[in-house]
Amino acid sequence: MVEEDRYCVDVLMQTAAVRSALKAVERLLIEDHTSHCLEAAIQSGDPDEQRAKFKEMVTLLEKARDS
């Protein structure tokens, strides 16, 4: 769109739509990680695995929030 010299507002609308779509994908991935990996760690009863998965989740949430 930029190379085609499209109207700036149109380009900005498209970038906003792309950001929104990526945030939706991030939410789905976080939900999936929670449903599978974090839940498996909890069910395992292994405190080290639970801590590791919890730390991963915190890191994922921080990165998703900051983006």
C-alpha positions in Angstrom: 0.0 0.0 0.0 2.9 2.4 0.8 4.6 1.5 -2.5 1.3 2.2 -4.3 1.2 5.6 -2.6 -2.2 4.8 -1.0 -3.8 7.4 1.4 -2.1 7.4 4.8 -5.3 6.8 6.7 -6.0 3.7 4.7 -2.5 2.4 5.4 -2.9 3.2 9.1 -6.2 1.4 9.2 -4.6 -1.7 7.7 -1.7 -1.6 10.2 -4.3 -1.3 13.1 -6.2 -4.3 11.7 -3.0 -6.4 11.5 -2.1 -5.5 15.1 -5.5 -6.5 16.2 -5.3 -9.8 14.4 -1.9 -10.5 15.9 -3.2 -9.7 19.4 -6.0 -12.2 18.8 -3.5 -14.9 17.8 -1.4 -14.1 20.9 -4.5 -14.5 23.1 -5.3 -17.9 21.5 -1.7 -19.1 22.0 -1.7 -18.0 25.7 -5.0 -19.8 26.2 -3.6 -22.9 24.5 -0.4 -22.8 26.6 -2.4 -22.5 29.7 -4.8 -25.3 28.8 -2.1 -27.7 27.9 1.4 -26.9 29.2 0.5 -25.2 32.4 -2.3 -27.6 33.2 0.0 -30.6 32.6 2.6 -29.1 34.9 0.0 -28.7 37.6 -1.2 -32.2 37.2 2.3 -33.6 37.2 2.8 -32.6 40.8 6.4 -31.6 40.1 7.1 -28.3 41.8 10.1 -27.5 39.5 8.0 -28.0 36.4 5.2 -26.0 37.9 7.5 -23.1 38.7 9.1 -23.3 35.2 5.7 -23.2 33.4 4.4 -20.4 35.7 7.5 -18.3 34.9 7.0 -19.0 31.2 3.4 -17.8 31.5 4.4 -14.6 33.3 7.0 -13.9 30.6 4.4 -14.5 27.9 1.9 -12.2 29.5 4.5 -9.5 30.0 5.5 -9.7 26.3 1.9 -9.7 25.2 1.2 -6.7 27.4 4.2 -4.7 26.2 3.5 -5.3 22.5 
